[in-house]
Amino acid sequence: MTAIRPVFYVSDGTGITAETIGHSLLTQFNGFSFVTDRMSFVDDVDKAQEAAARIRAAGERYQVRPIVISSCVDSSLGGILEESGALVLDVFAPFIGPLESELNAARHSKVGQAHGMVDFDTYHRRINAMNFALSHDDGIAVNYDEADVVLVAVSRAGKTPTCIYLAMHYGIRAANYPLTEEDLEHDRLPPRLRPYRNKLFGLTIDPERLQQIRQERRPNSRYASAEVCRREVSAAETMFRMERIPTLSTTHTSIEEISSKVLGTLGLQREMY
Amino acid sequence: MTAIRPVFYVSDGTGITAETIGHSLLTQFNGFSFVTDRMSFVDDVDKAQEAAARIRAAGERYQVRPIVISSCVDSSLGGILEESGALVLDVFAPFIGPLESELNAARHSKVGQAHGMVDFDTYHRRINAMNFALSHDDGIAVNYDEADVVLVAVSRAGKTPTCIYLAMHYGIRAANYPLTEEDLEHDRLPPRLRPYRNKLFGLTIDPERLQQIRQERRPNSRYASAEVCRREVSAAETMFRMERIPTLSTTHTSIEEISSKVLGTLGLQREMY
């Protein structure tokens, strides 16, 4: 049995940066059993001491040195965390020095800049993009003029979560077009989509996987039958190929990966939130 | 005028880790004008050389040394990026050594572990949580038994984007309850919510800000009037106070910050995706 190793993400803000890099680091070590704990908004000495006490207690409970991934902008808090006896990895420290000398400027230590509402207009654009994705989700009465991207696929191939991810993290106005059975009788794009050819991105999926997903949603329906899933996927793939629509299979691809490929393929350069 | 400094996020995966930490670092340097570019899935020597050439070209165009934030797990690719002449910050390098000695194990360099579909069940739970948030968004015919959290607020105070964020990044089943005018005639929780007291979290908002948001949505409606906004917010705040529902104002709070506070307050420890 693998011993359990406690890991703490500690931040004076949301802790998203610490957890993102910490998760990436831990996935590079196989065969360990990490238990993780998030401590957000640790932004003064008292809270840092309280965090250090909890970390120390975890070390005693599990009889092993805890690991702390810290993104506290105020580096004096990091010193307090070290008193817990844990291995403290400060995710900013190694990079601040090289950046300061390259930019010939000192960093300022303001908390909560990365994931707070720093720029109201940008934040507003992002929330509007999410509302756009939510209200342009079914392909009905949708005006694609305002969309940055239109994801085209058969029902349940992964359009909706990807649209929402694109909106939430990149402020992209992403709309959906669900291919209907009627659309799939032709090898050509549905007429409504033709004016938007440059914004289209096709998603496809393994028919067996699609069947599983549809089966969960509407058990034993015609919609969830192996034959319908196979025929729809095959017809959609033919259409994408004939029309040269860039296409990606979602079967083994996460929404992060799909989003990243969509942005790269359509040449959309947006900063990530 | 501030000189423009090109910044590249380079990764053999999605680049989300590189961009997250890079963005956090850059926000600590005020008064610079960074132009950022994302290069995802740079996972072989050819692509790394192509990336290095683009980075070098940007340095020539802007007449300044580019900055590269790299999260390539394969460290040999980092060497190729350095040939561009840029300042290359490898977001993993400083932490691998300390982790290897602490864990007494070598890291494995498998690409795409952090944001790929590594664990199918986990990924599936997350997508299901998103579907849950989308289908439990209007408070109508919703069964709160299955919810982990129920966000309670007047219309347009920020419930929906927060629910989706909680689902997408933490796999939390987050439902909404929009307070109606009838609910707000009483200082007590609507009867439907009473059995779920421990899952409730109230959102509030500055009435002027609410008015702006509603005005964009339904211009010059009663719903968007200053008086209705003021009255609804005030009644909701009274109810939250009387019922001791934990509450947060969304006026200056991002969905990341709201989500982080909701998790902390309700004691939900979920790993972030």
Interface residues (C-beta under 8 A of the other chain):
Chain A: R5 G13 T14 G15 I16 T17 E19 T20 I21 H23 S24 L25 T27 Q28 F29 N30 G31 F32 T36 D37 R38 S40 F41 R65 I67 S71 V73 L87 L89 V91 F92 P94 F95 I96 P98 L99 E102 L103 A105 R107 H108 S109 K110 G112 Q113 A114 H115 G116 M117 V118 Y123 I127 M130 L134 T160 P161 I164 Y165 M168 H252 T253 S254 I255 E256 E257 S259 S260 K261 L263 G264 Q269 E271 M272
Chain B: R5 G13 T14 G15 I16 T17 E19 T20 I21 H23 S24 L25 T27 Q28 F29 N30 G31 F32 T36 D37 R38 S40 F41 R65 I67 S71 V73 L87 L89 V91 F92 A93 P94 F95 I96 P98 L99 E102 L103 A105 R107 H108 S109 K110 G112 Q113 A114 H115 G116 M117 V118 Y123 I127 M130 L134 T160 P161 I164 Y165 M168 H252 T253 S254 I255 E256 E257 S259 S260 K261 L263 G264 Q269 E271 M272
